[in-house]
Amino acid sequence: MEFYTLHHLDSFKSLEMSYIPIVLNLNNRKVLIVGGGDIASNKLERVLNFTKNIEVISKDFSPRIVNLIENNSLSKVSRGYRRGDINGFDIVIVATNDISLQKNIFEESREKKILVNSVDEVEYCDFIFPSVIKKGDFLLSFSTFGHLLFFQNIKIYF
């Protein structure tokens, strides 16, 4: 087993100045998720902890994401993404493995000043999802910027 200490984090210096840790108020903000598979389901579950003002667009939907959408009375659009679909949204999460779609949505968002997260493609992201521990009014988040992935499996008991 390999142990990491704080000096291992020195290799992340190039990223540490480009991201600011914030807690964003999602009241009155609309979130669009593009994608209907497992990755989109994971992102949807994360966002549902903070808002239900969410719409999901996809040609195909996994049973898991359909269940999340129906149980939370979310809006669903059953077709592929079209230019202009981001209009009226404050945050867009592109949860597909289609890199060209991620790029196109990111470029479109530049014109409209909309924050975008493209899964696994930092080049097309304004923000990243940190690991989060939430218990009532307690919120702890941290990120290793995709490095030290073993932190994803940490469980904290209250």
Buried (B, 14 or more C-beta within 10 A) or exposed (E): EEEEEEEEBEEBEEBEEEBEEEEEEBEEBBBBBBBBBEBBBBBBEEBBEBBEBBBBBBEEBBEBBBEBBEEEEBEBBEEBBEEEBBEEBBBBBBBBEBBEBBBBBBEBBEEEEBBBBBBEBBEBBBBEBEEEEEEEEEEEEEBBBEEEEEEEEEEEEE
